[in-house]
Amino acid sequence: MLHNEWKLIYEKYSKALYLYALSLTGNPQDAEDLLQETFVKAFLSYEATGSIKSWLIIVLRNEFFNLMRKRKREMYENPSLSLENIAFCEFDLLDNIIQDEERKQLYLAIRKLPITMQEILIESVYLNMRDEEIAILHRTSQENVRQIRSRARKKIIEFMKEV
């Protein structure tokens, strides 16, 4: 692909991918690093064999899992590091991004969900992916995707009622 094409792809998908990375990490610096790594790998190795959007999401998820493995390894190699020093921390930037209290509560409810539910909900709602694409991405059936999304919505409603 040409440089101009990658620029357009970046402009089109970077914001949604950043929000996805932020939802996975809970940390803006890690989210930015994941986004950068995703586009570097895409630029160096993408071959036009399918949806670029799906491929970018897969690369981002894999980079997230690589980051978690690295953090886990660092904890074993240096036991003096605490989880608070190297892992996910809640951040003040959230207050700047989410102004409205109801939206903030919704965000916190989504963060309480298991990671698979978070991913499927975000891919469906924020990334506007079809059930078929999500099913392929998670190696599951479309029916299972719909079921997970439905359960996630029900749990969010329960969380919101508690608040």
C-alpha positions in Angstrom: 0.0 0.0 0.0 1.1 3.5 -0.6 1.9 6.0 2.1 -1.2 8.1 1.4 -3.4 5.0 1.7 -1.9 4.3 5.2 -2.5 7.9 6.2 -6.2 7.5 5.3 -6.5 4.2 7.1 -4.9 5.7 10.2 -7.2 8.7 10.1 -10.2 6.4 9.7 -9.5 3.8 12.4 -7.1 5.4 14.9 -9.7 7.0 17.2 -11.8 3.8 17.5 -8.7 1.6 18.0 -7.4 4.0 20.6 -10.7 3.8 22.5 -10.5 0.0 22.2 -6.9 -0.1 23.5 -7.9 2.2 26.3 -10.7 0.0 27.3 -8.4 -3.0 27.4 -5.5 -1.4 29.3 -7.2 1.3 31.4 -4.1 3.4 30.9 -3.7 6.1 28.2 0.1 5.6 27.8 -0.3 1.8 27.2 -3.2 2.5 24.9 -1.1 4.9 22.8 1.8 2.4 22.7 -0.6 -0.4 21.6 -2.0 1.8 18.9 1.5 2.7 17.7 2.7 -0.9 17.6 -0.5 -1.9 15.8 0.0 0.5 13.0 3.8 -0.2 12.7 3.1 -3.9 12.3 0.3 -3.1 9.9 2.5 -0.9 7.8 5.3 -3.5 7.7 3.4 -6.7 7.2 -0.2 -6.2 6.0 -1.1 -8.0 2.8 -4.5 -7.1 1.3 -6.3 -10.4 2.1 -9.4 -9.3 3.9 -10.8 -6.5 6.0 -8.1 -4.1 7.2 -10.3 -3.1 10.1 -10.6 -6.7 11.4 -6.9 -7.3 10.9 -6.0 -4.1 12.8 -8.2 -5.3 15.7 -6.6 -8.7 15.8 -3.1 -7.1 15.8 -4.1 -4.7 18.6 -5.5 -7.6 20.7 -2.4 -9.7 20.1 -0.2 -6.7 21.1 -2.3 -6.3 24.3 -1.8 -10.0 25.2 2.0 -9.6 24.5 2.1 -6.6 26.8 0.3 -8.6 29.6 2.8 -11.5 29.2 5.7 -9.0 29.4 4.2 -7.5 32.5 3.7 -10.9 34.1 7.3 -11.9 33.3 8.6 -8.6 34.8 6.7 -9.3 38.0 8.3 -12.7 38.3 11.8 -11.4 37.5 11.5 -8.5 39.9 9.3 -9.3 42.8 9.8 -5.9 44.4 7.6 -4.4 41.7 4.0 -4.1 42.8 1.0 -4.5 40.6 0.1 -0.8 41.1 3.5 0.2 39.7 3.3 -1.7 36.4 -0.3 -2.7 35.7 -3.5 -1.0 35.1 -4.3 2.1 37.0 -7.4 4.2 37.0 -6.4 7.6 35.7 -7.6 11.2 36.0 -7.7 11.6 32.2 -11.0 9.6 32.4 -12.6 12.6 34.0 -11.5 14.8 31.1 -12.7 12.3 28.5 -16.1 11.4 30.1 -17.8 14.6 31.2 -21.2 13.3 31.7 -21.8 11.3 35.0 -24.2 8.8 33.3 -21.6 8.1 30.6 -19.0 7.7 33.3 -21.1 5.2 35.2 -21.7 3.3 31.9 -18.0 3.2 31.3 -17.3 1.9 34.8 -20.0 -0.8 34.3 -18.4 -1.9 31.1 -15.0 -2.1 32.8 -16.6 -4.5 35.4 -17.5 -7.0 32.6 -15.3 -10.0 31.8 -12.8 -9.1 29.0 -14.6 -11.2 26.3 -17.9 -9.4 27.0 -16.1 -6.0 27.0 -14.5 -6.8 23.6 -17.6 -8.0 21.9 -19.7 -5.1 23.2 -17.1 -2.5 22.1 -16.5 -4.2 18.7 -20.3 -4.2 18.1 -21.2 -0.8 19.4 -18.2 1.4 19.0 -16.4 -0.3 16.1 -19.7 -1.1 14.2 -18.5 -4.6 13.4 -21.0 -7.1 12.1 -21.7 -10.3 14.1 -20.0 -12.3 11.4 -16.8 -10.3 11.7 -16.9 -10.5 15.5 -17.5 -14.3 15.4 -14.5 -14.8 13.1 -12.3 -12.6 15.3 -13.2 -14.5 18.5 -13.4 -17.9 16.7 -16.9 -18.6 17.8 -20.4 -18.7 16.2 -22.6 -15.6 15.4 -25.2 -17.0 17.8 -22.6 -17.0 20.6 -21.6 -13.4 19.8 -25.3 -12.4 20.1 -25.7 -14.3 23.4 -22.5 -12.8 24.9 -23.6 -9.3 23.8 -27.1 -9.8 25.3 -25.6 -11.0 28.6 -23.2 -8.1 28.7 -26.1 -5.6 28.3 -28.1 -7.3 31.0 -25.1 -7.2 33.4 -24.6 -3.5 32.6 -28.2 -2.8 33.4 -27.7 -4.6 36.7 -24.6 -2.6 37.5 -26.3 0.6 36.6 -29.2 -0.2 39.0 -26.8 -0.7 41.8 -25.4 2.8 41.4 
